[in-house]
Amino acid sequence: MTKLRLPVILPLVGIFVIASSGLAAPPKASGLLSWRGPDQTGAIPGKGYPETWGGPGGENHLWTHKVKGGGTPVIANGKLYSFGYYDDPKDLTDVQEALICLDPETGELVWEYRFSDFISDVVYNRYAVGSPIVDAETGNVYLQSSNGRLMAFTADGKKLWEHSLVEKLARLTFPNGRTGSLGLQGPVVIAHCVTANWGTTGPARDRLYAFDKITGELVWYSTPGTVPDDSSFSMPVYATIEGHRVGYTGHGCGNITSVDMRTGKPLWRFQFAKGGVNSQILKYGEDKIIAIHGKENIDTTAKGRLICLKVPTTYNSGKPAILPASAEVWRNEDLVAFTSSPTLVGNKIFSTIATGELLCVDADTGETVWKKKLGPDQLHASPAFGDGKLYVPLADGMFYILKPGEEGAEELTKLHLHTPCLGTPALWAGKCYLMTKDGLHCFGTKGGAALPSGEELATEDVGPVAQIQIVPAEFALTPGSKQTFTIWGLDDKGRRVKKMEGAEWEAFIPPTARVKAKVDATFEGDTLSAGPDAKLSAGAFKASVDGMSATTRGRVIATIGYEADFEGTPLPMKNDKGEAVNFPPLPWLGARIKWHVLQHDGSQVIANRLDNVLFQRTMNFFGDPELSDYVLEADVATDGNRRVMSTIGLVNQRYLITLDGNRRILEVSSNHERVKESVKFPIRPNTWYHLKTHVSREENGKGSVRAKAWLRDQPEPEDWTIEVKLDDVHEKGAPGIFAFSPQVQKRVYIDNIKLSASE
């Protein structure tokens, strides 16, 4: 359940003023709008930042807000925004992430928006390892949560739009929960995540997605790297190359890439590591970037490296290039940092590394100038620099304020907070804001030093239209629904010039497409409509106007009334066992490389594939994420014997309901540490069962998750086999299927899927 909360201490007139301010055009925002500062270096402008802190309740301490997290607050127009989470140590189910708005002077709550986790892999409360970002043009606030909620808010807490990236793009989640920050460039907000979507983006890759910051529609997506070994949560660092706005990003595949931030075109990549590059990249001058990682190197067996890379200063209008090893200007192997980002001050780099040391490196030569031992290790947090001082938190709870010099760093403050410090400090107006696993702390000067003045928004003269861009770049329709497209005319640098009219639309099948598929929908003007009887389908369309063309792609997905028995599906291929098979329905997210349609027990069914141990566990959505109060049911079975079986299940409204063969239970879960209840159920291998599920929710948020399972050839039992009552039920969610075959030993099978309205 999601909740917008305003503090009860505010008088009614105060609430009215806050809400009413959104009626006028929001002012341009100024302040610390992004966690790395205006230059994306970790160096923050301003004077008068504190030299000493006695910890919570001690010297220079101003306030503490009791929220937990591992990210960095941002400040805009006299408001502080932070990503955090609330929990109850006595009740593991009572955990919610939140976007929080505070008064930066007093710490008083202005508003907050809370939301619960669902079907993610996050463990040990590794939540809120990320930061919001504020748009200077509109003042709007953007956030990506640990489980892939992408959200936009006004400065006063009104939600403008939201996407569940897990259910719409098959964004993956990970036990570490790392999310990072979003990026903002011109009209788009940019998310960096690993997805296993559909079609050409079906294989899991580390991708960038750009959404229109006003409407939330997808503008472009880009897959600039290779197969990832890890997740990555770094955001692009920006530069202008011959009038083109580009971004440099580290990826989970170990590559550093350059992508056009206006079109998503990949420009080049450089293989930096074998694992993920999580730390932020530094732009150094006009032709160099500096990057660090903590994984295995590609040319040695050692871990970690800091490098300076010479990057192209001309725009690559052709195919993506691969930068040679000779592009490396220098390297320093003293530094191993997996998630902590380096900070650049002049020609000096300051970085905390995995062994708990702070290093100063010459940015021109790569030589280590000095190092200082601060703690046993380091994770996530980066040094922040302001007014000649470094503010350095460590994962073990140590916190330092240091004054760096030519030969070392003078300790101004050293204290132990006795709680993990994973977030980088935020500096603004004479104050330091530090998020920890115990609270968000503020210390410094009450009232604060004078704020640095905000710069005017840059404006550029655009050229004539030279190309077009279709928004949204990807769509999903349900039978009976419509989608209207905007065709933007862009100049040769990718800048928006005007909206184009009079486009001609046609179905488009790329020459390289392995599946010649079309969307079961038709255009009238710029509006695409799926009829009430439209079938699940997927494909692309091409729009042409004034001699220019562009494409968009999309799906017709399941809604109430969908049924699938897989009969009649041709089986033209052979799997590694020689069985006749075909791919699952193309519109199913991420399913193509994880499932096959095949013959089993005299029927055509869908079965999980056992040819890749990475896919031993899979969850795949096939329907509308906006659905609620529906019944999802199917016939299910698992191969095996009395010792080894697999787990098979359905996803209903963000709850996973499974028959676990090895534990002989019927289980209901969401995130496993939040909701997890089960009853005994005598599952037998090679036996068909019918699994029926339903989620109900009352107006007060309370409700239940119910399921029943029985032998397929027996009558349906009257009572539910399991009913889990909850105080805070998810409001909506896409239907899906689930399989877990430990060590890819035993198959699972699904047949006769039915999605219907509740009675």
Secondary structure, DSSP 8 states (H G I E B T S, - for coil): --EEE--TTS-HHHHHHHHHGGGS------EE-STTTTTTSSB---S---S---STTSTTEEEEE--B-SS--EEETTEEEEEEEEEETTEEEEEEEEEEEE-TTT--EEEEEEE---S----TT---EEE-EE-TTT--EEEE-TT-EEEEE-TTS-EEEEEEHHHHH-B---TT-EEEE-EEETTEEEEEEEE--SGGG-S-EEEEEEEETTT--EEEEE--S---SS------EEEEETTEEEEEEE-TTSEEEEEETTT--EEEEEE--SS---S--EEETTTEEEEEEEEE-SSSSSEEEEEEEE--SS---SS-EE--GGGEEEEETT---SS---EEETTEEEEE-TTSEEEEEETTT--EEEEEE-SS---S---EEETTEEEEE-TTSEEEEEEE-SS-EEEEEEEE-SS---S--EEETTEEEEE-SS-EEEEE-SS-S-----------------EEEEESSEEEE-TT-EEE-EEEEE-TTS-EEEE----EEEEE--TT-SS----S-EEETTEEE--TT--SEEEEEEEEETTEEEEEEEEE-B-TT-EE--TT----EE-TT--EEE---TTSTT-TTTEEEEEETTEEEEEE--S-GGGSEEEEE-B-TT--SEEEEEEEEE---SS---EEEEEETTEEEEEETTTTEEEEESSTTT-EEEEE----TT--EEEEEEEEE-TTS-EEEEEEEEETTS---SS-SEEEEESS--S----EEEEE-GGG-S-EEEEEEEEEE--
